[in-house]
Amino acid sequence: MTQVQNELAKGEAAEEALRSYFLGLGFYAARGVPVLLEGVDVTDVDVWLYCRPSPLSRERSIVDIKRKKTPQALERIFWTKGLQSVLGLERAIVVTTDTRREVTEFGHRHDVIVLDGNFLSRLLKRDGGPPENRIHEEVLLGSAHEASLGKLGGDWKGRIVASKARLLEGLDFDSANRWLNDLQYFYEQLATAGSAKSTILRATYVLMSHFLVCVDYLSHRLSYLDHETRRNAFVVGFRYGESGLARAEQVLTTAKRLATVVAPLSSSGFEHVRKEILTGFEDIRAEVLADYFCQGKNQHGMFDAARAFEANAYTIEALAISSLSPQLASLIGLCCDFFGIDRKKLL
């Protein structure tokens, strides 16, 4: 593993060291998060951070890292501040090899934290680069690509990358439901896994960590509501998405109007289709998730659970589900119940 880690480029090694540093400070950290525009990868965030400063607040940050002889630190401050604004995040951090005091002060004036060359030098000297007790991002993504034969076998790497992109696209119920769809896919792969089981476990743990970050953010967003109203919001969100039942009805109404133009359908015929679609929504076991996530002790533990799943995804030897803590195993089982998958097949 050390040999593989030494093959990392200087920038990638710095990103791994910084992710480890922020994890040690208690943050949730994801590396190499794509920024998508209409499905097109336009750039990426070196490290994305999420933390819970208090029960009533959440903070999302982007970290830009440049480990070069000519770091162009002032330009990186402009770029990172602009990206923070576009993405609607709370904080921007620039890590640079530049040691000029003027750069740090310029960042401070524009509400950008600058970790300068002195900090970066100390960090790399102390840690020596990527941590030895974890596999790095390139190994995880490479094994996922190889195990699924790229796009021929389900594009596991692409699913993980898309999951990371979702962290920037919006921590809402639409994103949560897309994470659930991907998790169901990997659960089904686990039930029939062969030699690639360790890779599927890692992918499952990564996606679970992303999903739980989203759940934690949603809990914060709904924290001002009473218990029953909050539970209902989770039920509606997991069943119909961010815009709820009203939006689903609106889409069906629009579809009816289009259908009368393209392929005329009687009112009774369309009403039958409408009922079938809404029945499909009602069959979603949203109450299973809502009841669990609205319990006080569970609600407050999602951030820590997300960090724990992230750590288990990158262990040197992939942990079986039976080796997870009771809390993490119960969350795996909870999703089994939601998907209608027999827990025994996974646990």
Backbone hydrogen bonds, N-H to C=O, Kabsch-Sander energy under -0.5 kcal/mol:
donor,donor_aa,acceptor,acceptor_aa,energy
5,Q,1,M,-2.4
6,N,2,T,-2.2
7,E,3,Q,-0.7
7,E,4,V,-1.0
8,L,5,Q,-1.7
13,A,9,A,-2.7
14,A,10,K,-2.1
15,E,11,G,-2.2
16,E,12,E,-2.3
17,A,13,A,-2.3
18,L,14,A,-2.5
19,R,15,E,-2.6
20,S,16,E,-2.3
21,Y,17,A,-2.0
22,F,18,L,-2.7
23,L,19,R,-2.5
24,G,20,S,-2.1
25,L,21,Y,-1.0
26,G,23,L,-1.5
27,F,22,F,-2.2
28,Y,50,Y,-2.9
30,A,48,W,-2.3
32,G,46,D,-2.4
33,V,45,V,-2.3
35,V,43,T,-2.8
36,L,34,P,-0.6
37,L,40,V,-2.6
40,V,37,L,-1.8
42,V,35,V,-2.5
42,V,40,V,-0.8
43,T,35,V,-1.1
45,V,33,V,-3.1
46,D,44,D,-0.5
47,V,63,V,-1.5
48,W,30,A,-3.1
49,L,61,S,-2.7
50,Y,28,Y,-2.1
51,C,59,E,-2.0
54,S,57,S,-0.9
57,S,54,S,-1.5
59,E,51,C,-2.1
61,S,49,L,-2.3
62,I,91,R,-1.5
63,V,47,V,-2.6
64,D,93,I,-2.7
66,K,95,V,-2.3
68,K,66,K,-0.7
76,R,72,Q,-1.9
77,I,73,A,-1.9
78,F,74,L,-2.0
79,W,75,E,-2.6
80,T,76,R,-2.9
81,K,77,I,-2.5
82,G,78,F,-2.2
83,L,79,W,-2.4
84,Q,80,T,-2.5
85,S,81,K,-2.0
86,V,82,G,-2.4
87,L,83,L,-2.5
88,G,84,Q,-1.0
89,L,84,Q,-2.0
90,E,60,R,-1.2
91,R,60,R,-1.7
92,A,111,D,-0.5
93,I,62,I,-2.4
94,V,113,I,-3.1
95,V,64,D,-3.4
96,T,94,V,-0.5
96,T,115,L,-2.2
97,T,66,K,-0.9
103,V,100,R,-0.7
104,T,100,R,-1.2
105,E,101,R,-2.4
106,F,102,E,-2.3
107,G,103,V,-2.3
108,H,104,T,-2.2
109,R,105,E,-2.3
110,H,106,F,-1.1
111,D,108,H,-1.6
112,V,107,G,-3.2
113,I,92,A,-2.2
115,L,94,V,-2.9
115,L,113,I,-0.5
116,D,114,V,-0.7
117,G,98,D,-2.2
120,L,116,D,-2.4
121,S,117,G,-2.6
122,R,118,N,-2.1
123,L,119,F,-2.6
124,L,120,L,-2.6
125,K,121,S,-2.2
126,R,122,R,-2.5
127,D,123,L,-2.9
128,G,124,L,-1.9
134,R,131,P,-0.6
135,I,314,Y,-2.5
139,V,136,H,-0.7
140,L,136,H,-1.9
141,L,137,E,-2.7
142,G,138,E,-2.2
143,S,139,V,-2.5
144,A,140,L,-1.9
145,H,141,L,-2.3
146,E,142,G,-2.4
147,A,143,S,-2.7
148,S,144,A,-1.5
149,L,146,E,-1.1
150,G,145,H,-2.9
152,L,149,L,-1.6
153,G,148,S,-1.4
153,G,150,G,-0.8
154,G,151,K,-0.9
155,D,150,G,-1.8
159,R,155,D,-1.9
160,I,156,W,-2.0
161,V,157,K,-2.6
162,A,158,G,-2.5
163,S,159,R,-1.9
164,K,160,I,-2.0
165,A,161,V,-2.2
166,R,162,A,-1.4
167,L,163,S,-0.6
167,L,164,K,-1.4
168,L,165,A,-1.4
169,E,165,A,-1.4
170,G,166,R,-1.4
172,D,170,G,-1.7
176,A,172,D,-2.4
177,N,173,F,-2.4
178,R,174,D,-1.5
179,W,175,S,-2.4
180,L,176,A,-2.0
181,N,177,N,-2.0
182,D,178,R,-2.1
183,L,179,W,-2.7
184,Q,180,L,-2.4
185,Y,181,N,-1.6
186,F,182,D,-2.1
187,Y,183,L,-2.6
188,E,184,Q,-2.3
189,Q,185,Y,-1.7
190,L,186,F,-2.4
191,A,187,Y,-1.8
192,T,188,E,-0.6
192,T,189,Q,-0.9
193,A,190,L,-1.1
197,K,194,G,-1.4
200,I,196,A,-2.1
201,L,197,K,-2.7
202,R,198,S,-2.0
203,A,199,T,-2.3
204,T,200,I,-2.6
205,Y,201,L,-2.6
206,V,202,R,-2.5
207,L,203,A,-2.4
208,M,204,T,-2.5
209,S,205,Y,-2.2
210,H,206,V,-2.1
211,F,207,L,-2.7
212,L,208,M,-2.4
213,V,209,S,-1.8
214,C,210,H,-2.0
215,V,211,F,-2.3
216,D,212,L,-2.6
217,Y,213,V,-2.2
218,L,214,C,-2.7
219,S,215,V,-2.6
220,H,216,D,-2.0
221,R,217,Y,-2.3
222,L,218,L,-1.8
223,S,220,H,-1.2
225,L,222,L,-1.8
230,R,226,D,-2.6
231,R,227,H,-2.6
232,N,228,E,-2.2
233,A,229,T,-2.0
234,F,230,R,-2.0
235,V,231,R,-2.3
236,V,232,N,-2.8
237,G,233,A,-2.4
238,F,234,F,-2.9
239,R,235,V,-1.4
240,Y,236,V,-3.3
241,G,236,V,-0.7
241,G,237,G,-1.7
244,G,241,G,-1.0
247,R,243,S,-0.8
248,A,244,G,-1.5
249,E,245,L,-2.7
250,Q,246,A,-2.0
251,V,247,R,-2.3
252,L,248,A,-2.1
253,T,249,E,-2.3
254,T,250,Q,-2.3
255,A,251,V,-2.5
256,K,252,L,-2.0
257,R,253,T,-1.9
258,L,254,T,-2.3
259,A,255,A,-2.4
260,T,256,K,-1.8
261,V,257,R,-0.7
261,V,258,L,-0.8
262,V,258,L,-2.5
263,A,259,A,-2.0
270,F,266,S,-2.6
271,E,267,S,-2.3
272,H,268,S,-1.7
273,V,269,G,-1.8
274,R,270,F,-2.9
275,K,271,E,-2.4
276,E,272,H,-2.0
277,I,273,V,-2.3
278,L,274,R,-2.5
279,T,275,K,-2.4
280,G,276,E,-1.8
281,F,277,I,-1.7
282,E,278,L,-2.3
283,D,279,T,-1.5
284,I,281,F,-1.5
285,R,338,F,-0.5
286,A,284,I,-2.3
288,V,285,R,-1.0
289,L,285,R,-0.8
290,A,286,A,-2.6
291,D,287,E,-2.7
292,Y,288,V,-1.1
293,F,289,L,-2.8
294,C,290,A,-1.5
295,Q,292,Y,-1.2
299,Q,295,Q,-3.3
300,H,296,G,-1.9
301,G,298,N,-1.1
302,M,299,Q,-0.8
305,A,301,G,-2.1
306,A,302,M,-2.4
307,R,303,F,-2.1
308,A,304,D,-2.1
309,F,305,A,-2.6
310,E,306,A,-2.2
311,A,307,R,-2.2
312,N,308,A,-2.2
313,A,309,F,-1.6
314,Y,310,E,-0.8
314,Y,311,A,-0.8
315,T,312,N,-0.7
316,I,133,N,-0.6
318,A,316,I,-0.5
319,L,312,N,-0.5
323,S,320,A,-1.6
324,L,321,I,-1.5
329,A,325,S,-2.7
330,S,326,P,-2.2
331,L,327,Q,-1.5
332,I,328,L,-2.0
333,G,329,A,-2.4
334,L,330,S,-2.4
335,C,331,L,-1.9
336,C,332,I,-1.7
337,D,333,G,-2.2
338,F,334,L,-2.0
339,F,335,C,-2.7
340,G,336,C,-1.3
341,I,336,C,-2.7
345,K,342,D,-1.3
346,L,343,R,-1.5
347,L,343,R,-3.5
